[in-house]
Amino acid sequence: MQYIKYIIPLILPFLIMVVVNEYSRPSLQGYHNSKYDVSGMNPNKPNPHKCTWTGFFDTGYCKRNHVKYLNNYYTWIDPIYFGMINALHNTGNYAAGNLFFLVFLWPAIMYFLLVRIMQLKQKLKNG
């Protein structure tokens, strides 16, 4: 029963993501983005009022039309953002690198650190 408190933080973010995506799916109009015979939830048609896949292919478009508050921080954010994108491209397979680093490795590190914090808190509480 003690392991439940460690399993919930692992499963909850993925569960929330699936629930939000599936809840919003019926209200979406037009599945214009498809790859590998799978239709995407967001179109690849530029829309200045709503985020689309256009921002994935043209970051400048997204920054011009959707970013409201972070304009002053581009000098700090851009090297990190584009550094990550270039590092993923340098793996030789952008999609696989993205899955490995951003879907598995980074969440695994964050989960490990969260569990470690929970364990240390329990150890401090018990003396």
C-alpha positions as CSV (number, residue, x, y, z in Angstrom):
1,M,0.0,0.0,0.0
2,Q,3.0,2.3,0.6
3,Y,3.9,2.1,-3.1
4,I,0.6,3.8,-4.1
5,K,2.0,7.2,-3.1
6,Y,4.9,6.6,-5.6
7,I,2.8,5.2,-8.4
8,I,0.2,8.0,-8.4
9,P,2.6,10.8,-9.4
10,L,3.9,8.6,-12.2
11,I,0.5,7.8,-13.7
12,L,-1.4,11.0,-13.0
13,P,0.2,13.4,-15.5
14,F,-0.3,10.9,-18.4
15,L,-3.9,10.3,-17.3
16,I,-4.6,14.1,-17.2
17,M,-3.1,14.5,-20.6
18,V,-5.2,11.7,-22.1
19,V,-8.4,13.0,-20.5
20,V,-7.8,16.6,-21.6
21,N,-7.0,15.5,-25.2
22,E,-10.0,13.2,-25.5
23,Y,-12.3,15.8,-23.9
24,S,-11.3,18.4,-26.4
25,R,-11.2,16.1,-29.5
26,P,-15.0,16.4,-30.4
27,S,-14.9,20.2,-30.5
28,L,-11.9,20.3,-32.9
29,Q,-12.6,21.2,-36.5
30,G,-10.7,19.8,-39.4
31,Y,-7.9,17.3,-39.1
32,H,-5.5,18.8,-41.6
33,N,-2.3,17.3,-40.2
34,S,-1.6,13.7,-40.9
35,K,1.6,11.6,-40.9
36,Y,2.0,7.9,-41.1
37,D,-1.7,7.5,-41.9
38,V,-2.6,9.1,-38.5
39,S,-4.7,12.3,-38.3
40,G,-3.5,14.9,-35.9
41,M,-5.7,16.8,-33.5
42,N,-4.5,20.2,-34.7
43,P,-4.4,21.5,-38.2
44,N,-1.2,22.6,-40.0
45,K,-3.0,25.7,-41.3
46,P,-1.7,29.1,-39.9
47,N,-4.0,30.7,-37.5
48,P,-3.0,33.9,-35.7
49,H,-5.5,33.4,-33.0
50,K,-4.9,29.7,-32.2
51,C,-1.8,27.5,-31.9
52,T,-1.4,25.0,-34.8
53,W,1.3,22.8,-36.2
54,T,2.6,25.8,-38.1
55,G,4.6,26.8,-35.0
56,F,6.4,23.4,-35.1
57,F,7.6,24.1,-38.7
58,D,8.0,27.9,-38.3
59,T,8.9,29.0,-34.7
60,G,9.1,32.6,-35.9
61,Y,5.4,32.5,-36.9
62,C,4.4,31.3,-33.4
63,K,6.6,33.9,-31.7
64,R,5.1,36.7,-33.8
65,N,1.5,35.7,-33.4
66,H,1.1,33.9,-30.1
67,V,3.8,35.0,-27.6
68,K,2.6,37.9,-25.5
69,Y,4.7,38.1,-22.4
70,L,8.1,36.5,-23.0
71,N,9.4,38.8,-25.8
72,N,11.9,40.3,-23.4
73,Y,13.3,36.9,-22.6
74,Y,14.1,35.6,-26.1
75,T,17.8,36.2,-25.6
76,W,17.8,33.7,-22.7
77,I,15.1,31.2,-23.9
78,D,16.1,30.9,-27.6
79,P,19.6,29.4,-27.0
80,I,18.1,26.7,-24.7
81,Y,15.1,26.0,-27.0
82,F,17.1,25.9,-30.2
83,G,19.9,24.0,-28.5
84,M,17.4,21.3,-27.5
85,I,16.0,21.2,-31.0
86,N,19.5,21.0,-32.6
87,A,20.5,18.3,-30.1
88,L,17.4,16.2,-31.0
89,H,18.2,16.6,-34.7
90,N,21.8,15.6,-34.1
91,T,20.7,12.2,-32.8
92,G,20.1,11.2,-36.4
93,N,16.5,10.5,-35.8
94,Y,14.6,13.5,-34.5
95,A,11.4,11.5,-33.6
96,A,13.2,8.8,-31.7
97,G,15.4,11.3,-29.9
98,N,12.4,13.3,-28.9
99,L,10.7,10.2,-27.6
100,F,13.8,9.0,-25.7
101,F,14.8,12.3,-24.1
102,L,11.6,14.3,-23.7
103,V,9.1,11.4,-23.2
104,F,11.1,8.9,-21.3
105,L,14.4,10.2,-19.9
106,W,13.4,13.7,-18.7
107,P,10.1,12.5,-17.0
108,A,12.1,9.6,-15.4
109,I,14.6,12.0,-14.0
110,M,11.9,14.3,-12.6
111,Y,10.0,11.3,-11.2
112,F,13.2,10.0,-9.5
113,L,13.8,13.4,-7.9
114,L,10.2,13.6,-6.8
115,V,10.3,10.2,-5.2
116,R,13.7,11.0,-3.6
117,I,12.2,14.2,-2.1
118,M,9.2,12.2,-0.8
119,Q,11.5,9.6,0.8
120,L,13.7,12.3,2.4
121,K,10.6,14.1,3.8
122,Q,9.4,10.9,5.3
123,K,12.9,10.2,6.8
124,L,13.0,13.7,8.3
125,K,9.4,13.3,9.7
126,N,10.3,10.0,11.4
127,G,13.6,11.2,12.7
